[in-house]
Amino acid sequence: MSIHIPPALRPGDTIAIIPTARAITADELREGITLAESWGLQVKLGHGIGRKHFQQAGTAEERAADLQAALSDPQVRAIWCARGGYGTVHLLEHLDLSVLRRDPKWIVGFSDITVLHNALLNIGVASLHAQMPFNIGVKMEGTKETVRAALFGEPFLVVSGEWRSAKEIHAGPAVCHSPRTTPRVGHCEGVLTGGNLSVLYSLRGTPYDIDPRGKILFLEDLDELRYHADRMIQNLKLGGWFEELAGLVVGGLTAMHDKNPDDPFGKEVEEMIAEAVAPHGYPVCYGFPAGHIDDNRALPLGRKAALSVTGTGASLRFEGGPLT
C-alpha cells in the first residue's frame, strides 16, 4: 500500500486543536496555542474545547463531529489533538478518515491518539506521534522543536545522546539506551509504526489492528502494572508480532509499578520485551526519547525509516524529510 504523506506546513497555515478524548479548557492549552502561533501558524480551536461530558470533551458523536469538521476543512492543514487520556476509540465508528487520502494533513498526538495512528496506517496515511499542546510548556526544547521541524518538513536527527536540527540548535541530551537492558546493535530499514503498548494491545483483533511484519515497531507506555504489561507483551509475542520485524524501538516506559511493592512481579518491562524478542536477530534499542517523558521527540509514523543501533545509542532517519 502506498502511503500518503501530508505536505509540509507553511507560515500562515491553520492548525486545528481538537479534543478527541478527555475534557480540556482553552486556558490549559494556552502554552500550546502560543507555541503554534510563534511558528507563524493560525490556530483554530475545536468546538469541544471547554465542553465536558463526564470525563470526556463531549459525547462520542460530538467529539467525532468536531474532528470530522477539521478533517474535511480545506483551510485546516494539520490537526493537533488537544490531549490524551482515554476515549478516542469511541470516535472510530463515527469517522470518515478516508478524506485524508484525498487531502492529507498531519494528525498529531500520542498515547491515546495511537487509536488514530493505527486507523490512519491501515488506510495508507502517515501521522505524527508527538507531544500534544496540553503540558507542552514543561517539556524539553527538543520535544517542541521536533514537532515544529516535522510539521514544516525540516530535517532533524536524534542520535547517540545528541540532537541537532537543520539549524544546529542544541536541544538537550537524548537518552537512547537503558541501563536495564542491552541494545541489540545493527541497522535496518522499514516503515515506522506503533505507539502506546496498552492501546495497541486493546485494538488487537479489531479492524484497527496493525500488521507490523517487515516494519520498525515503536512501543511506549505509562503507569501500568508490571504484570499487566507482561500480559500485553505475551499477547504480542504469541500473536507473532515480534517474529518478522525489521527492528524494534522501545521508548519511555514510565511509572511502571507493582500492585504490591512487597510482592514484586520481578521483571522490568524492558526485560520482558528483551526476553520476548531474544530469538530474533533484528536491531533493538531501549529508552529512545519518545513517550510519556520530558524528552518526547516527534516520530512520523507510516514513513520509511532507517534504524541504526550501537552500544551507546540509536538513531532513526527518515527519507526525504523529517529525520528523527
BELWO-V350525 format. One record per residue. N is the residue number from 1. RES is the residue in three letters. SS is DSSP state (A for helix, B for strand, O for the rest). PSI is psi as a letter, one per 40 degrees, with the letter a starting at -180 (NA if undefined). NEAR is the number of other C-alpha atoms within 10 Angstrom. Layout:
n:N res:RES ss:SS psi:PSI near:NEAR
n:N res:RES ss:SS psi:PSI near:NEAR
//
This chain:
n:1 res:MET ss:O psi:h near:8
n:2 res:SER ss:O psi:i near:8
n:3 res:ILE ss:O psi:h near:17
n:4 res:HIS ss:B psi:h near:21
n:5 res:ILE ss:O psi:h near:20
n:6 res:PRO ss:O psi:i near:21
n:7 res:PRO ss:O psi:i near:15
n:8 res:ALA ss:O psi:i near:18
n:9 res:LEU ss:O psi:i near:21
n:10 res:ARG ss:O psi:i near:14
n:11 res:PRO ss:O psi:h near:12
n:12 res:GLY ss:O psi:e near:12
n:13 res:ASP ss:O psi:i near:16
n:14 res:THR ss:B psi:h near:21
n:15 res:ILE ss:B psi:h near:25
n:16 res:ALA ss:B psi:h near:26
n:17 res:ILE ss:B psi:h near:30
n:18 res:ILE ss:B psi:h near:26
n:19 res:PRO ss:O psi:h near:30
n:20 res:THR ss:O psi:e near:34
n:21 res:ALA ss:O psi:b near:28
n:22 res:ARG ss:B psi:i near:22
n:23 res:ALA ss:O psi:i near:21
n:24 res:ILE ss:O psi:i near:21
n:25 res:THR ss:O psi:i near:16
n:26 res:ALA ss:O psi:d near:16
n:27 res:ASP ss:A psi:d near:12
n:28 res:GLU ss:A psi:e near:16
n:29 res:LEU ss:A psi:e near:22
n:30 res:ARG ss:A psi:d near:15
n:31 res:GLU ss:A psi:d near:17
n:32 res:GLY ss:A psi:d near:24
n:33 res:ILE ss:A psi:d near:22
n:34 res:THR ss:A psi:d near:14
n:35 res:LEU ss:A psi:d near:17
n:36 res:ALA ss:A psi:d near:19
n:37 res:GLU ss:A psi:d near:16
n:38 res:SER ss:A psi:d near:11
n:39 res:TRP ss:O psi:e near:14
n:40 res:GLY ss:O psi:e near:14
n:41 res:LEU ss:O psi:i near:20
n:42 res:GLN ss:B psi:h near:16
n:43 res:VAL ss:B psi:h near:21
n:44 res:LYS ss:B psi:h near:16
n:45 res:LEU ss:B psi:h near:18
n:46 res:GLY ss:O psi:i near:21
n:47 res:HIS ss:O psi:e near:18
n:48 res:GLY ss:O psi:e near:28
n:49 res:ILE ss:O psi:h near:23
n:50 res:GLY ss:O psi:e near:15
n:51 res:ARG ss:O psi:i near:18
n:52 res:LYS ss:O psi:h near:15
n:53 res:HIS ss:B psi:g near:12
n:54 res:PHE ss:O psi:b near:10
n:55 res:GLN ss:O psi:e near:14
n:56 res:GLN ss:B psi:i near:21
n:57 res:ALA ss:O psi:f near:24
n:58 res:GLY ss:O psi:i near:23
n:59 res:THR ss:O psi:i near:20
n:60 res:ALA ss:A psi:d near:21
n:61 res:GLU ss:A psi:d near:14
n:62 res:GLU ss:A psi:d near:18
n:63 res:ARG ss:A psi:d near:28
n:64 res:ALA ss:A psi:d near:25
n:65 res:ALA ss:A psi:d near:18
n:66 res:ASP ss:A psi:d near:21
n:67 res:LEU ss:A psi:d near:26
n:68 res:GLN ss:A psi:d near:18
n:69 res:ALA ss:A psi:d near:16
n:70 res:ALA ss:A psi:d near:23
n:71 res:LEU ss:A psi:d near:26
n:72 res:SER ss:A psi:e near:15
n:73 res:ASP ss:O psi:h near:13
n:74 res:PRO ss:O psi:e near:11
n:75 res:GLN ss:O psi:d near:12
n:76 res:VAL ss:B psi:h near:19
n:77 res:ARG ss:B psi:e near:24
n:78 res:ALA ss:B psi:i near:25
n:79 res:ILE ss:B psi:h near:24
n:80 res:TRP ss:B psi:h near:25
n:81 res:CYS ss:B psi:h near:25
n:82 res:ALA ss:O psi:d near:31
n:83 res:ARG ss:O psi:i near:26
n:84 res:GLY ss:O psi:b near:21
n:85 res:GLY ss:O psi:b near:14
n:86 res:TYR ss:O psi:i near:16
n:87 res:GLY ss:O psi:e near:20
n:88 res:THR ss:A psi:d near:21
n:89 res:VAL ss:A psi:d near:19
n:90 res:HIS ss:A psi:e near:17
n:91 res:LEU ss:A psi:d near:21
n:92 res:LEU ss:A psi:d near:15
n:93 res:GLU ss:A psi:e near:10
n:94 res:HIS ss:A psi:e near:14
n:95 res:LEU ss:O psi:i near:16
n:96 res:ASP ss:O psi:g near:13
n:97 res:LEU ss:O psi:e near:18
n:98 res:SER ss:O psi:e near:16
n:99 res:VAL ss:A psi:d near:14
n:100 res:LEU ss:A psi:e near:21
n:101 res:ARG ss:A psi:d near:17
n:102 res:ARG ss:A psi:d near:8
n:103 res:ASP ss:O psi:g near:16
n:104 res:PRO ss:O psi:h near:20
n:105 res:LYS ss:O psi:i near:27
n:106 res:TRP ss:B psi:h near:26
n:107 res:ILE ss:B psi:h near:28
n:108 res:VAL ss:B psi:h near:27
n:109 res:GLY ss:B psi:i near:25
n:110 res:PHE ss:O psi:a near:27
n:111 res:SER ss:A psi:b near:26
n:112 res:ASP ss:A psi:d near:24
n:113 res:ILE ss:A psi:e near:29
n:114 res:THR ss:A psi:d near:27
n:115 res:VAL ss:A psi:d near:24
n:116 res:LEU ss:A psi:d near:22
n:117 res:HIS ss:A psi:d near:29
n:118 res:ASN ss:A psi:d near:27
n:119 res:ALA ss:A psi:d near:18
n:120 res:LEU ss:A psi:d near:23
n:121 res:LEU ss:A psi:d near:24
n:122 res:ASN ss:A psi:e near:18
n:123 res:ILE ss:O psi:e near:17
n:124 res:GLY ss:O psi:f near:18
n:125 res:VAL ss:B psi:h near:27
n:126 res:ALA ss:O psi:i near:27
n:127 res:SER ss:B psi:i near:29
n:128 res:LEU ss:B psi:h near:25
n:129 res:HIS ss:B psi:h near:28
n:130 res:ALA ss:O psi:i near:27
n:131 res:GLN ss:O psi:h near:33
n:132 res:MET ss:O psi:i near:22
n:133 res:PRO ss:O psi:d near:24
n:134 res:PHE ss:O psi:h near:21
n:135 res:ASN ss:O psi:e near:16
n:136 res:ILE ss:A psi:d near:19
n:137 res:GLY ss:A psi:d near:16
n:138 res:VAL ss:A psi:e near:12
n:139 res:LYS ss:O psi:i near:15
n:140 res:MET ss:O psi:i near:17
n:141 res:GLU ss:A psi:d near:18
n:142 res:GLY ss:A psi:d near:26
n:143 res:THR ss:A psi:d near:24
n:144 res:LYS ss:A psi:d near:25
n:145 res:GLU ss:A psi:d near:17
n:146 res:THR ss:A psi:d near:29
n:147 res:VAL ss:A psi:d near:25
n:148 res:ARG ss:A psi:d near:17
n:149 res:ALA ss:A psi:d near:21
n:150 res:ALA ss:A psi:d near:24
n:151 res:LEU ss:A psi:d near:24
n:152 res:PHE ss:O psi:e near:17
n:153 res:GLY ss:O psi:f near:18
n:154 res:GLU ss:O psi:i near:17
n:155 res:PRO ss:O psi:i near:20
n:156 res:PHE ss:B psi:i near:26
n:157 res:LEU ss:B psi:h near:19
n:158 res:VAL ss:B psi:h near:26
n:159 res:VAL ss:B psi:h near:24
n:160 res:SER ss:O psi:f near:20
n:161 res:GLY ss:O psi:e near:17
n:162 res:GLU ss:B psi:h near:16
n:163 res:TRP ss:B psi:h near:21
n:164 res:ARG ss:B psi:h near:18
n:165 res:SER ss:B psi:a near:20
n:166 res:ALA ss:O psi:d near:11
n:167 res:LYS ss:O psi:e near:9
n:168 res:GLU ss:O psi:f near:9
n:169 res:ILE ss:O psi:h near:13
n:170 res:HIS ss:B psi:h near:12
n:171 res:ALA ss:O psi:f near:18
n:172 res:GLY ss:O psi:i near:15
n:173 res:PRO ss:O psi:i near:16
n:174 res:ALA ss:O psi:h near:22
n:175 res:VAL ss:O psi:h near:22
n:176 res:CYS ss:O psi:e near:27
n:177 res:HIS ss:O psi:i near:25
n:178 res:SER ss:O psi:h near:18
n:179 res:PRO ss:O psi:e near:9
n:180 res:ARG ss:O psi:d near:14
n:181 res:THR ss:O psi:i near:17
n:182 res:THR ss:O psi:h near:16
n:183 res:PRO ss:O psi:i near:23
n:184 res:ARG ss:B psi:h near:19
n:185 res:VAL ss:O psi:i near:18
n:186 res:GLY ss:B psi:a near:17
n:187 res:HIS ss:B psi:i near:18
n:188 res:CYS ss:B psi:i near:19
n:189 res:GLU ss:B psi:i near:18
n:190 res:GLY ss:B psi:i near:21
n:191 res:VAL ss:B psi:h near:21
n:192 res:LEU ss:B psi:h near:29
n:193 res:THR ss:B psi:i near:28
n:194 res:GLY ss:B psi:a near:25
n:195 res:GLY ss:B psi:b near:28
n:196 res:ASN ss:B psi:h near:24
n:197 res:LEU ss:A psi:d near:21
n:198 res:SER ss:A psi:d near:20
n:199 res:VAL ss:A psi:d near:21
n:200 res:LEU ss:A psi:d near:22
n:201 res:TYR ss:A psi:d near:16
n:202 res:SER ss:A psi:d near:14
n:203 res:LEU ss:O psi:e near:16
n:204 res:ARG ss:O psi:h near:14
n:205 res:GLY ss:O psi:e near:9
n:206 res:THR ss:O psi:i near:8
n:207 res:PRO ss:O psi:e near:10
n:208 res:TYR ss:O psi:e near:21
n:209 res:ASP ss:O psi:i near:18
n:210 res:ILE ss:O psi:i near:19
n:211 res:ASP ss:O psi:h near:15
n:212 res:PRO ss:O psi:e near:22
n:213 res:ARG ss:O psi:h near:17
n:214 res:GLY ss:O psi:e near:16
n:215 res:LYS ss:O psi:i near:22
n:216 res:ILE ss:B psi:h near:29
n:217 res:LEU ss:B psi:h near:23
n:218 res:PHE ss:B psi:h near:23
n:219 res:LEU ss:B psi:i near:22
n:220 res:GLU ss:B psi:i near:24
n:221 res:ASP ss:B psi:i near:23
n:222 res:LEU ss:B psi:h near:18
n:223 res:ASP ss:O psi:f near:13
n:224 res:GLU ss:O psi:i near:19
n:225 res:LEU ss:B psi:i near:16
n:226 res:ARG ss:A psi:d near:21
n:227 res:TYR ss:A psi:d near:20
n:228 res:HIS ss:A psi:d near:15
n:229 res:ALA ss:A psi:d near:23
n:230 res:ASP ss:A psi:d near:20
n:231 res:ARG ss:A psi:d near:13
n:232 res:MET ss:A psi:d near:18
n:233 res:ILE ss:A psi:d near:22
n:234 res:GLN ss:A psi:d near:16
n:235 res:ASN ss:A psi:d near:14
n:236 res:LEU ss:A psi:d near:18
n:237 res:LYS ss:A psi:d near:15
n:238 res:LEU ss:A psi:d near:12
n:239 res:GLY ss:O psi:e near:11
n:240 res:GLY ss:O psi:e near:14
n:241 res:TRP ss:O psi:d near:18
n:242 res:PHE ss:O psi:e near:23
n:243 res:GLU ss:O psi:d near:19
n:244 res:GLU ss:O psi:f near:15
n:245 res:LEU ss:O psi:i near:22
n:246 res:ALA ss:O psi:d near:24
n:247 res:GLY ss:B psi:i near:31
n:248 res:LEU ss:B psi:h near:26
n:249 res:VAL ss:B psi:h near:27
n:250 res:VAL ss:B psi:h near:24
n:251 res:GLY ss:B psi:a near:27
n:252 res:GLY ss:B psi:h near:24
n:253 res:LEU ss:B psi:g near:25
n:254 res:THR ss:B psi:h near:15
n:255 res:ALA ss:O psi:f near:13
n:256 res:MET ss:O psi:i near:16
n:257 res:HIS ss:B psi:i near:19
n:258 res:ASP ss:O psi:i near:17
n:259 res:LYS ss:O psi:d near:12
n:260 res:ASN ss:O psi:h near:9
n:261 res:PRO ss:O psi:d near:8
n:262 res:ASP ss:O psi:e near:7
n:263 res:ASP ss:O psi:g near:8
n:264 res:PRO ss:O psi:i near:12
n:265 res:PHE ss:O psi:d near:15
n:266 res:GLY ss:O psi:e near:10
n:267 res:LYS ss:O psi:i near:12
n:268 res:GLU ss:O psi:i near:17
n:269 res:VAL ss:A psi:d near:24
n:270 res:GLU ss:A psi:d near:21
n:271 res:GLU ss:A psi:d near:14
n:272 res:MET ss:A psi:d near:19
n:273 res:ILE ss:A psi:d near:22
n:274 res:ALA ss:A psi:d near:18
n:275 res:GLU ss:A psi:d near:11
n:276 res:ALA ss:A psi:d near:18
n:277 res:VAL ss:A psi:e near:17
n:278 res:ALA ss:O psi:d near:13
n:279 res:PRO ss:O psi:e near:10
n:280 res:HIS ss:O psi:i near:13
n:281 res:GLY ss:O psi:e near:15
n:282 res:TYR ss:O psi:i near:20
n:283 res:PRO ss:B psi:i near:22
n:284 res:VAL ss:B psi:h near:29
n:285 res:CYS ss:B psi:i near:31
n:286 res:TYR ss:O psi:i near:29
n:287 res:GLY ss:O psi:f near:24
n:288 res:PHE ss:O psi:i near:30
n:289 res:PRO ss:O psi:g near:29
n:290 res:ALA ss:O psi:i near:29
n:291 res:GLY ss:O psi:a near:28
n:292 res:HIS ss:O psi:g near:20
n:293 res:ILE ss:O psi:i near:19
n:294 res:ASP ss:O psi:d near:18
n:295 res:ASP ss:O psi:g near:24
n:296 res:ASN ss:O psi:g near:27
n:297 res:ARG ss:O psi:i near:29
n:298 res:ALA ss:O psi:h near:31
n:299 res:LEU ss:B psi:h near:29
n:300 res:PRO ss:B psi:h near:28
n:301 res:LEU ss:B psi:i near:26
n:302 res:GLY ss:O psi:e near:27
n:303 res:ARG ss:O psi:i near:25
n:304 res:LYS ss:B psi:h near:20
n:305 res:ALA ss:B psi:i near:24
n:306 res:ALA ss:B psi:h near:21
n:307 res:LEU ss:B psi:h near:26
n:308 res:SER ss:B psi:h near:21
n:309 res:VAL ss:B psi:h near:26
n:310 res:THR ss:O psi:a near:19
n:311 res:GLY ss:O psi:e near:14
n:312 res:THR ss:O psi:e near:16
n:313 res:GLY ss:O psi:a near:23
n:314 res:ALA ss:B psi:i near:29
n:315 res:SER ss:B psi:i near:25
n:316 res:LEU ss:B psi:h near:24
n:317 res:ARG ss:B psi:h near:22
n:318 res:PHE ss:B psi:h near:23
n:319 res:GLU ss:O psi:i near:11
n:320 res:GLY ss:O psi:f near:12
n:321 res:GLY ss:O psi:a near:17
n:322 res:PRO ss:O psi:i near:25
n:323 res:LEU ss:O psi:i near:25
n:324 res:THR ss:O psi:NA near:26
//
